Structures are given as structure tokens and as C-alpha cells.
Amino acid sequence: GERAAAARLLQSREAELRQAGQFQSEQAAHALQLATAERQRHEQAVRELRAEMEAAAVRAVAEARRDDRERMGAKLQRSTLSAAPQGPDAAGELAAARRELAASRDQLGSTEKQ
């Protein structure tokens, strides 16, 4: 009698513990799933942020280069305008400059041939 009752009590207690253990492992598995999903969302957000930052950097560099080209173009235009002869004798000065340039080229050409 008592032994059978004790054995039944022991079996019942073992079954309760098994169920409790199974419940805890199910809870742990669920918590792991949630943590994994959260980590994946975080990694995706980091990838998106990195891509946005890289795109912004590329745009900034392209903008800076364009600004530099525009500034250099404007500077070149101003220096060309200020260096260009103006007034009634401008055509004569331009012709003289062209002759000088041609003479320099000829001289350079004859130096290279020697």
C-alpha cells in the first residue's frame, strides 16, 4: 500500500517536473526566436544606415567637385577676359600674339629636329 502510493506520488512528481521543464524549454526557445528576430532587424537597420551614409558621402564629394570645377571655370574665364586685349588696337595685339606663338612653335620645332 504505502510503497505503491509513494511510487505513484513519485511518478506524478516526475511527470510534473518533466512538464515544467518542457514549458521552460519552450519559453527559452520562444525567447531565442524573439532575440534572433530583433538582432536581424537591428543588423538590417545598420546596413540601411551605412548605405545612406555612403550615398550621402558620394553626393557630397560629387557636389564639392562640381563646385570646384565651377569656381575654376569662373576664375579661368575672369583671367582670360582680363588678359585679352581690349580697345581699338585689340586686333593688332592679338595678331602680334599669334605671330609670337607661331615663332615659338617654329623655334621649338627646329630645336627638336637638331
FENCOR-V866915 format. One record per residue. N is the residue number from 1. RES is the residue in one small letter. PSI is psi in whole degrees, -180 to 180 (* if undefined). OMEGA is omega in whole degrees, 0 to 359 (none if undefined). Layout:
n & res & psi & omega
N & RES & PSI & OMEGA
N & RES & PSI & OMEGA
This chain:
n & res & psi & omega
1 & g & -62 & 185
2 & e & -39 & 179
3 & r & -44 & 180
4 & a & -43 & 180
5 & a & -42 & 180
6 & a & -41 & 179
7 & a & -43 & 178
8 & r & -41 & 179
9 & l & -43 & 179
10 & l & -45 & 179
11 & q & -42 & 180
12 & s & -42 & 180
13 & r & -41 & 178
14 & e & -42 & 179
15 & a & -42 & 179
16 & e & -44 & 181
17 & l & -41 & 178
18 & r & -45 & 179
19 & q & -42 & 180
20 & a & -42 & 179
21 & g & -41 & 179
22 & q & -41 & 179
23 & f & -44 & 180
24 & q & -41 & 180
25 & s & -33 & 174
26 & e & -42 & 178
27 & q & -43 & 181
28 & a & -41 & 179
29 & a & -41 & 180
30 & h & -43 & 179
31 & a & -39 & 178
32 & l & -42 & 178
33 & q & -45 & 180
34 & l & -44 & 181
35 & a & -40 & 179
36 & t & -45 & 179
37 & a & -41 & 180
38 & e & -43 & 179
39 & r & -42 & 179
40 & q & -41 & 177
41 & r & -43 & 180
42 & h & -46 & 180
43 & e & -39 & 178
44 & q & -43 & 179
45 & a & -41 & 179
46 & v & -43 & 179
47 & r & -44 & 181
48 & e & -42 & 180
49 & l & -43 & 179
50 & r & -43 & 180
51 & a & -41 & 179
52 & e & -42 & 181
53 & m & -41 & 179
54 & e & -42 & 179
55 & a & -41 & 179
56 & a & -39 & 179
57 & a & -43 & 179
58 & v & -44 & 179
59 & r & -41 & 182
60 & a & -42 & 179
61 & v & -45 & 180
62 & a & -41 & 179
63 & e & -44 & 180
64 & a & -42 & 179
65 & r & -43 & 179
66 & r & -44 & 178
67 & d & -43 & 179
68 & d & -45 & 180
69 & r & -43 & 180
70 & e & -43 & 179
71 & r & -45 & 180
72 & m & -40 & 178
73 & g & -44 & 180
74 & a & -41 & 179
75 & k & -44 & 180
76 & l & -43 & 180
77 & q & -44 & 180
78 & r & -45 & 183
79 & s & -35 & 178
80 & t & -43 & 180
81 & l & -42 & 183
82 & s & -26 & 181
83 & a & -22 & 183
84 & a & 135 & 178
85 & p & 143 & 180
86 & q & 158 & 178
87 & g & -172 & 186
88 & p & -29 & 182
89 & d & 16 & 182
90 & a & -43 & 182
91 & a & -41 & 179
92 & g & -42 & 180
93 & e & -40 & 180
94 & l & -42 & 180
95 & a & -42 & 180
96 & a & -42 & 180
97 & a & -40 & 179
98 & r & -41 & 179
99 & r & -42 & 179
100 & e & -44 & 180
101 & l & -44 & 180
102 & a & -41 & 180
103 & a & -40 & 179
104 & s & -42 & 180
105 & r & -44 & 180
106 & d & -43 & 182
107 & q & -44 & 180
108 & l & -44 & 180
109 & g & -42 & 181
110 & s & -32 & 177
111 & t & -41 & 181
112 & e & -32 & 183
113 & k & -29 & 183
114 & q & * & none
